[in-house]
Amino acid sequence: MPVAKSLVVALAVLQSTVALAQTDAEPAAAETRDQPRVPDMRSRLAKFFDPKDGQLDLSALLEDPRGFLPVPLIVTEPAVGYGGGMVGMFLRPRKEAGDEGWARPDISAIGGFGTQNGTWGGLAGDSSLWLAGRLKTLVGGGTGRVNLDFFGLSADPSTINEGVRYSLQFSGAIAQANWKLAPKSPWAVGVRYVYADVDPTLRDQPQFPNLANGIRVKISAPTAIVEYDSRDNVFTPTRGIFSESSYMDSRTELGATDDFNRFEQVLMGWWPARDDVTLGARGDYARSSGGTPFFLRPYIQLRGVPVMRYQGDQMASAEFESRWQFYGRWSVVAFGGVGTTRTNRDGFFATQNVGSGGFGFRYLLASKFGLHAGIDVAHSPGTTAFYIQVGNAWFRP
């Protein structure tokens, strides 16, 4: 924990020092080496600590237009192997909105990553609120290569646990706009558009017939959205509900390779059991139609469960979490979940179930934003992984 904390401080000090050095370039010529710079350095370091408790706090850095949070990506996802990267997160508090402007700031991010199995990617995105918070926009894009194993691709039920090794070269973009039905209302409706160009290539000889190989897949899909959001904070909520219902329809008339649709329901809630204890729960359901590309079929998303390991035409999962802020800024987290998938096509019916659980810790890294960060360690049958978390594990901007 001291190493991780020192790394954050070092990166933040470096970023701030470089920025300030640029503004001090001209006056520096007139200064002599005999002039003391100790007060200057102290004032620079002071912005990394909260004057109320003297603890590390990056609020002052993040509210500066030149400031950003460097988020190290230590990839331990079992599906792609170990790896790393870095994401720069820029937060822009909407100061005219008062406390809500800090709890729901505008967010931008840019970064990249790579792993030991050859997976790599670069991404950039922005989530912003306009017109006194009634309009929310989300834009993003990325490119890279993902090497993953996919399951349930054969028509033989006995092969449900046999993975097919694919390499997916991809590029894509997303644009979304949500409109609140009334000022301060938690209800909003919106539309999302997703475009992606994916080139799937088998990494081994095909185990089953009729597997896609070297056939470029294009996705062009408008998505209808209904959202309910009463969270008190987008980073680490302590109360409120978030729900999103989405129906995606990819059409050949819009440039897609095949017609297919996908429905997904996400429901999350948080409740303060005590002043220092927050309980959380998340439920997911998704289904996809025939013609859905194999890499977009629903899969179980739980901490500790490898990505794409449990896929099906339908998926349902639930995860529960408890966070106890036991000392000052420090919290411990315990969580657990279960998931199930169902596949039913051409006389082939299969169900798969899995459970996972784990624990972690959090530190209140930016008190003005209510932003906690830390590490989770999770386990499922045959798999143990850890994750760096910035905000809640179920983060949605």
C-alpha positions in Angstrom: 0.0 0.0 0.0 2.8 2.5 0.8 4.3 1.8 -2.7 1.1 2.5 -4.5 0.5 5.6 -2.5 4.0 6.9 -3.1 3.6 6.2 -6.9 0.5 8.4 -7.0 2.2 11.2 -5.2 5.3 11.0 -7.3 3.4 11.1 -10.6 1.2 13.9 -9.4 4.2 16.0 -8.2 6.0 15.4 -11.5 3.0 16.5 -13.5 2.4 19.6 -11.4 6.1 20.6 -11.4 6.4 20.4 -15.2 3.3 22.5 -15.7 4.4 25.2 -13.2 7.9 25.2 -14.6 6.5 26.3 -18.0 4.8 29.3 -16.5 7.9 30.3 -14.5 10.4 30.1 -17.4 10.8 33.8 -18.0 11.0 35.0 -14.3 13.6 32.3 -13.7 16.1 34.1 -15.8 16.2 37.0 -13.4 16.6 34.9 -10.3 20.0 34.0 -8.8 20.9 30.6 -7.4 21.2 32.2 -3.9 17.5 32.9 -3.7 15.7 30.3 -1.6 13.0 28.2 -3.3 11.9 26.3 -0.2 8.6 28.2 0.3 7.8 27.7 -3.4 8.3 23.9 -3.2 6.2 23.8 0.0 3.4 25.6 -1.6 3.5 23.2 -4.6 3.4 20.2 -2.3 0.6 21.6 -0.2 -1.9 21.2 -3.1 -1.5 17.4 -2.7 -2.7 17.4 0.9 -6.1 18.4 2.5 -5.6 21.2 5.0 -8.5 19.8 7.1 -6.8 16.5 8.0 -3.3 16.8 6.5 -3.8 13.6 4.4 -3.0 13.0 0.8 -5.8 14.5 -1.4 -5.7 15.2 -5.1 -8.9 17.5 -5.2 -6.9 20.7 -5.7 -4.8 19.1 -8.5 -7.8 17.6 -10.3 -9.9 20.9 -10.3 -7.0 22.7 -12.0 -7.6 22.7 -15.8 -4.0 21.5 -16.3 -4.3 18.8 -13.7 -5.1 15.2 -14.3 -5.2 11.9 -12.4 -2.7 9.4 -13.9 -4.3 6.0 -13.4 -1.9 3.1 -13.7 -3.4 0.0 -15.4 -2.0 -3.2 -14.0 -3.8 -5.8 -16.1 -4.3 -9.2 -14.3 -7.4 -10.3 -16.3 -6.9 -14.0 -16.7 -8.3 -14.0 -20.2 -5.5 -11.8 -21.6 -2.6 -12.4 -19.1 -0.6 -9.8 -17.2 0.1 -6.4 -18.6 -0.1 -2.7 -18.0 -0.7 0.8 -19.3 -1.7 4.2 -18.2 -4.9 6.4 -18.5 -5.0 10.1 -17.9 -8.3 11.1 -16.3 -9.2 14.8 -16.5 -12.1 16.1 -14.3 -13.8 19.4 -14.9 -16.1 20.3 -11.9 -19.2 22.2 -12.9 -18.8 24.8 -10.2 -21.9 26.7 -11.2 -23.9 23.6 -10.1 -22.7 23.7 -6.5 -22.0 20.3 -4.8 -23.6 18.4 -7.6 -21.0 19.9 -10.0 -18.3 18.1 -8.0 -20.2 14.9 -7.6 -21.0 14.8 -11.3 -18.1 16.6 -13.1 -17.3 16.5 -16.8 -14.8 13.7 -17.4 -12.3 13.1 -20.2 -9.8 10.2 -20.5 -7.1 9.0 -22.8 -4.7 6.1 -22.5 -3.4 2.8 -23.7 -2.5 -0.7 -22.5 -0.8 -4.0 -23.5 -0.6 -7.5 -22.2 1.7 -10.5 -22.4 -0.5 -12.4 -24.8 -0.3 -9.6 -27.5 -3.5 -7.8 -26.6 -3.1 -4.0 -26.9 -5.4 -1.0 -27.3 -5.6 2.8 -27.3 -8.7 4.8 -26.3 -10.1 8.2 -25.7 -13.4 9.4 -24.4 -15.4 12.3 -22.9 -18.6 12.5 -20.8 -20.1 16.0 -20.3 -23.2 17.6 -19.0 -24.8 20.6 -20.7 -27.8 23.0 -20.3 -27.8 22.9 -16.5 -27.3 19.2 -16.5 -30.3 18.2 -18.6 -28.2 17.0 -21.6 -25.5 14.4 -21.1 -23.2 13.5 -24.0 -20.7 10.7 -24.3 -18.2 10.2 -27.1 -15.3 7.9 -27.5 -13.2 5.9 -29.8 -10.5 3.2 -29.8 -8.4 0.8 -31.7 -6.3 -2.3 -31.0 -6.0 -6.0 -31.0 -7.6 -8.4 -28.5 -6.5 -12.0 -28.1 -9.2 -14.0 -26.3 -10.8 -17.4 -26.0 -14.5 -17.7 -26.8 -16.8 -20.5 -25.6 -20.0 -22.1 -26.7 -19.3 -21.7 -30.5 -20.0 -25.3 -31.4 -23.4 -26.9 -32.0 -22.3 -29.8 -29.7 -23.3 -29.3 -26.1 -20.3 -31.5 -24.9 -17.9 -28.8 -26.2 -19.4 -25.9 -24.1 -16.2 -25.6 -22.1 -13.8 -25.8 -25.0 -12.4 -22.4 -25.9 -11.7 -21.2 -29.4 -8.6 -18.9 -29.6 -9.3 -15.7 -31.6 -7.4 -12.6 -32.4 -9.7 -9.5 -33.0 -8.2 -6.5 -34.7 -10.7 -3.7 -34.1 -11.4 0.0 -34.4 -14.6 1.7 -33.3 -16.4 4.8 -32.1 -19.4 5.6 -29.9 -21.6 8.7 -29.5 -24.5 9.1 -27.1 -26.9 11.8 -25.9 -29.3 11.6 -23.0 -32.0 14.1 -22.2 -33.6 14.5 -18.7 -37.4 14.5 -18.9 -37.5 17.4 -16.4 -35.0 19.6 -14.6 -33.5 17.6 -11.6 -35.5 14.5 -12.7 -33.7 11.1 -12.4 -35.3 9.9 -15.6 -33.8 10.4 -19.0 -34.2 9.0 -22.5 -31.4 8.9 -25.1 -29.9 7.4 -28.2 -26.5 5.8 -28.7 -24.8 5.0 -31.9 -22.0 2.4 -32.2 -19.8 1.7 -35.1 -17.1 -0.9 -35.2 -14.9 -2.7 -37.7 -13.6 -6.0 -36.4 -11.4 -8.6 -38.2 -11.5 -11.9 -36.3 -8.7 -14.4 -37.0 -8.3 -17.9 -35.6 -5.0 -18.3 -33.7 -5.2 -22.2 -34.0 -6.5 -24.7 -36.4 -10.3 -24.7 -36.2 -11.7 -27.3 -33.7 -15.3 -27.0 -35.0 -16.8 -26.4 -38.5 -18.2 -23.1 -39.7 -16.1 -20.9 -37.4 -15.6 -17.3 -38.7 -12.0 -16.7 -39.8 -10.7 -13.7 -41.6 -14.2 -12.4 -42.4 -14.4 -8.7 -41.5 -17.4 -7.8 -39.4 -18.9 -4.3 -39.4 -21.3 -3.1 -36.8 -23.6 -0.1 -37.3 -26.1 0.1 -34.5 -28.3 2.8 -33.1 -29.4 2.1 -29.6 -32.5 3.3 -27.7 -31.9 4.1 -24.0 -34.0 4.7 -20.9 -32.1 5.7 -17.8 -32.8 6.4 -14.1 -30.0 7.9 -12.0 -30.5 9.1 -8.4 -26.9 8.4 -7.3 -25.4 11.0 -4.9 -22.0 10.6 -6.6 -20.9 9.0 -9.9 -17.5 7.8 -8.5 -18.2 6.2 -5.2 -22.0 6.4 -4.4 -23.3 6.0 -0.9 -27.0 6.1 -1.8 -29.2 6.1 -4.8 -30.1 3.9 -7.8 -28.8 3.7 -11.4 -30.7 1.8 -14.1 -30.2 1.6 -17.8 -32.3 -0.2 -20.3 -30.9 -0.4 -23.8 -32.0 -1.9 -27.1 -29.3 -2.1 -29.8 -30.3 -2.8 -33.5 -27.5 -3.3 -36.0 -28.8 -3.0 -39.6 -27.3 -3.8 -43.0 -29.1 -0.7 -44.3 -26.7 1.4 -42.1 -23.6 -0.4 -43.2 -23.5 -3.5 -40.9 -22.5 -6.9 -42.1 -25.5 -8.6 -40.6 -28.8 -7.7 -38.9 -29.0 -8.5 -35.2 -30.3 -7.0 -32.0 -29.2 -7.0 -28.4 -31.1 -6.0 -25.2 -29.4 -5.2 -21.9 -30.8 -4.2 -18.5 -28.4 -2.9 -15.8 -29.7 -2.1 -12.3 -27.5 -0.9 -9.4 -28.3 0.5 -6.0 -26.5 1.8 -2.8 -27.8 2.2 0.7 -26.0 3.7 3.8 -26.6 1.0 6.5 -24.6 3.3 8.9 -22.6 6.5 8.5 -19.5 4.4 7.9 -21.0 1.4 6.0 -22.4 1.4 2.5 -24.2 -1.6 1.0 -24.4 -2.1 -2.8 -26.1 -4.5 -5.2 -25.9 -4.9 -9.0 -28.1 -7.0 -11.3 -27.5 -7.5 -15.1 -29.6 -9.2 -17.8 -28.8 -9.4 -21.5 -30.0 -11.3 -24.5 -29.0 -11.4 -28.1 -30.7 -12.5 -31.3 -29.6 -14.9 -34.0 -26.9 -13.3 -36.2 -25.1 -11.6 -33.3 -21.3 -11.8 -33.8 -19.8 -14.3 -31.5 -17.8 -11.6 -29.7 -20.9 -9.6 -28.8 -22.9 -12.5 -27.3 -23.7 -11.8 -23.6 -21.2 -13.0 -21.1 -21.0 -13.0 -17.2 -19.3 -9.9 -15.9 -18.2 -10.5 -12.3 -14.9 -9.7 -10.5 -12.7 -12.8 -10.6 -14.5 -14.4 -13.6 -12.4 -14.3 -16.9 -13.9 -12.1 -19.7 -15.9 -14.1 -22.2 -15.4 -17.4 -20.2 -19.2 -17.8 -19.8 -21.2 -16.8 -22.9 -24.7 -17.5 -24.0 -27.7 -16.2 -25.9 -28.9 -15.0 -22.5 -27.1 -13.9 -19.4 -28.1 -12.9 -15.9 -25.9 -12.0 -12.9 -26.0 -10.4 -9.5 -23.2 -9.0 -7.3 -23.3 -7.6 -3.8 -20.8 -5.4 -2.1 -20.2 -3.9 1.4 -17.8 -1.1 2.1 -16.8 -0.1 5.6 -14.9 3.2 6.0 -13.3 2.1 9.3 -10.6 4.7 9.8 -10.4 8.2 8.4 -10.1 7.9 4.6 -9.5 4.1 4.6 -12.2 1.6 3.8 -12.3 -2.2 3.3 -14.6 -3.9 0.8 -16.1 -7.4 0.6 -18.1 -8.6 -2.4 -19.6 -11.7 -4.0 -21.7 -12.6 -7.0 -23.3 -15.3 -9.1 -24.1 -15.6 -12.8 -25.8 -17.9 -15.3 -25.9 -18.2 -19.1 -28.3 -20.0 -21.4 -27.8 -21.1 -25.0 -30.6 -22.5 -27.1 -30.2 -22.9 -30.8 -30.7 -25.7 -33.4 -31.7 -28.2 -30.7 -28.6 -27.2 -28.6 -29.5 -26.2 -25.1 -26.9 -25.5 -22.4 -26.8 -23.7 -19.0 -23.7 -22.6 -17.2 -23.4 -21.2 -13.7 -20.5 -19.5 -11.8 -19.9 -17.7 -8.5 -17.1 -15.4 -7.4 -16.1 -13.3 -4.5 -13.3 -11.3 -2.9 -12.2 -8.4 -0.8 -10.3 -5.1 -1.2 -9.5 -1.7 0.2 -10.2 1.9 -0.7 -8.6 5.3 0.0 -10.5 8.6 -0.3 -8.2 10.1 -2.9 -10.2 13.3 -3.9 -12.6 14.3 -1.1 -14.2 17.2 -3.1 -15.2 14.7 -5.8 -16.0 11.8 -3.4 -13.5 9.7 -5.3 -12.2 6.6 -3.6 -9.5 4.4 -5.2 -7.9 1.0 -4.2 -7.4 -2.6 -5.1 -9.7 -5.6 -5.2 -8.7 -9.3 -5.1 -11.3 -11.7 -6.5 -11.6 -15.5 -6.9 -13.8 -17.8 -9.0 -13.3 -21.6 -9.7 -9.8 -21.9 -11.1 -9.1 -18.2 -11.2 -7.7 -15.5 -8.9 -7.2 -11.9 -10.1 -6.7 -8.4 -8.7 -8.0 -5.1 -10.0 -7.0 -1.4 -9.5 -10.3 0.4 -8.9 -10.7 4.2 -9.4 -14.2 4.9 -8.1 -16.7 2.1 -7.7 -16.1 -1.2 -9.5 -19.4 -0.6 -11.3 -18.5 2.9 -12.4 -20.9 4.5 -14.9 -20.4 8.2 -15.8 
